[in-house]
Amino acid sequence: MTTLLLVEDDLDLAGNIIDYLSLENYICDHASNGVAALKFLSENQYAVVILDINLPRLDGLSVCERIRNEGNDTPVIMLTARDRLDDKLAGFANGADDYLVKPFAMAELVARVQALSTRRSGQVKQLNCGPLQMDVKSKTVTLHNEPVKISPTARIILEQLMRAYPHPVTREFLSEVIWGEQQPDSNSLKVHLHNVRKGLGREAGVDVITQSKQGFKLVIEQK
């Protein structure tokens, strides 16, 4: 089953949403404020975040902006009673992928969740994994604030590893992202992974390891 994060301080509405989504085979974690939402997002991976704007402790716009700045590319649907264009533009500017005005039909929420759950958000601006950073737009990579020189293909691999961090990425997924249906010989991915490791330099405390039956994983030495 697909797991979602619902961030909504109206407990009656939250209960209705959770019950309805469960009928569509979605599991929902629930946070009732922005600070709790950030904790859930730091500890778990979700297919989609359903995020109310008016929240106690930390509002939804701030939550969305913060996770985007941290490199979290989970798709976000904003829920709000605000229906002015300026309000919607503010949501998109802070990293939302979709916008649903209250009151809304549950069937429409499900349709939007289904549309977003099969992809990652394009709103993330920078990927941060400890001392390793990548500017998503310019594709520049730095490690300990020093530029990392790697090939374009190695950079694609590194981007996917950073997006998945600290979880592994399968060999099949990496091959699909790089080459699509035109798969090369079996050694090509190994060569590019070697180039990623070489570019990072193991003495910097960052490496890529192979996990049996799971794929490849970015590891960062904790100091």
N, C-alpha and C positions, 0 to 999 in steps of 0.2 A: 504493500500500500504506500501511497505517496504521502509524505509528511509536510505539513504547512505550519507556519507560525502566524497566529492571529494575535494582533496587538489592539485591544479594545477595552476601554474602561467601563463601558456600559455592560454590566454582567448579564442582563437579560438578553440583549442583542447578541453578545458573545456566545451565550448558551444556544440560542437559536441557530447561529451560523455553524457552530461546532456540530450540532445535531444534524443539520441539513447536509453538511459536507461529509459526515460519516456515512450517510446513505449513498453518497457518490464514491465511496471507498477512499476518502481522504482522512488522514489522521491529523489532528490539530493540537499543537502545543499552544498554550494561552498565556499571554502576559497582559497585565492590566495597567502598566505604566511604561514609560520610555526606558527607564533604567533597567527594569527587568527584561525588556526586549533586547537590549544590548547584551545582557548576560546570556540569554538563550542563544543569540546569534554568535557569541564567542565560543560557545560550547557545542553547537550542533550545526548540521547542514540541513537546509530546507529547499524544497522545490520552488516555493513562492512565499513571500511575506505579505500578509494582509494587514495594512497599517493605518490605524486611525490617526488623524492629525491632532485633534484636541486631546492630549493625554496629560495626566499628572506627572510631575517630577521632570519629565523631558518630553517636549512635543514631538509629534511624528516627523515634521520637517527636519528637526535637528537629528533625530535618530537616523533618518534616511541619508542625510548629508554625511554624518559621521561614518556610517558603514561604507559608503562609497569612497570616502577619503582613505579608508583603511583597506580598500581593494576588494570588498565583498560584492560579488556580482550576482547575488540572488535577486530575481525579479521581484519588484515591489508594486503592489496595488494599493493606492491611497484611498481610504474611506473618509468621507467628510460631508458635513452639511453645507459647506461653502460651495456655491455653484457659479461664482463669478469667474470670468476668464482669467483675471489676474491671480486668483487663488489657484486655479489649475496650472497656470504657467509657473507659479512659485513651486508647486509640487514637482513638476518636471525639472525645473532648474536645480532642485535639491536631490535629484536622482531617482524620482519615481518613473515607473514604466507604464503605468496605467492609472486611471482615476475614476472612481465610482462615487456618485453623489447619493447621499442618504435622503429619503428612503429608497431602497433598490430592491429589485426582484432577486431572490436567491438563485434562480436559474441563470440570471445574467452574471452573477458573481462566479458561479461554477464555470460558465462558458469562458470567462476571462482568465480564471485560474488554469483551465485546460489549455488555453492559448499560450500562456506564459510558461507553464511548467516544463515544456519541452526545450527551452532554450535558457541561456544566461543573459543577464542584463548587459546592454551596451553602455550603461550610464556610469560604470566605474571609471575613475580617472587615473588612479595610480594603484599599483599592486605593491604591497609592503609585506615582506617576510623577514622580520628581524633586520639585519643590516643590508639585506638585498632589496632593491627597489626597481620598479619598472614603470616608466611613464607610458601609459597605454596608447596615447595619441602619437607621440614621437617615436615610440618603441626604443627609447634609450634606457640602458640598464646601468645601475651603479651598485657597487658593493663596498661598504664602508666609505661611502661618498666618493669612491673612485670609479671611473668609467670601466665597464666590462666590454671587451671586444669579442664578439662571437658572430658567426655567420647568420644570415637571415633564417635559415631552417632551424639552426640551433636556438635562435631567439624564439621561434614559434613553440618549440618544445619547452623551453624555459617558461614561457608565458603560461602554458597549460599546467605545468607543474606548480607554478606560483598560485594560479587560480584554485587549484585543488588542495594546496598545502593546508594542513599537515597530512592529508590523505593521499593514497597512491592513485596513479593514472594508468590505465591498462595500455598494453602495447597496441591493441587493436584501435583504441580511441586515438592515440597519437598518430598512428599511420593514416587513419581516416582524415584527421585534421590537416595533416601535411600534404598527403597525396590524393585524397579522395579515392576514386575507383581505380586510378592508375597506380597500383601498388608495385614498388620496385622489388629487387631481390631482398632476401631476409636480412642481409648484413647492413643495409643502408641505415636503418634506424640505429643500429649499434654504433655505427661510425659517427652519426650526428650526436648521439648521447655522449660519446667520448669527447666530442668537441665542446659540449656544454660543460662537462666536468673540467676540461682543460681551461676553458675560459674563466670558470669560477675560481679554480685553484684551491685545492683541499686545505692548504695552510690557512685559508681565510675562514675556516669553520663552517663552510657551506658545501654540501656535496649532493649527488644524486645516487641513490642506492636502488638495487633491484630486489623486489620482494617476490618470493616464489608464489606463483599463481595469481598475483595481484597486479604486477606491473612495476612501475617506477615511482619513486617517492623522493621529494626534496627533503633533506634533513639539514637542520641548522643547529650547530653546537650552542648549547645554553651556557652562558658565562655568568 
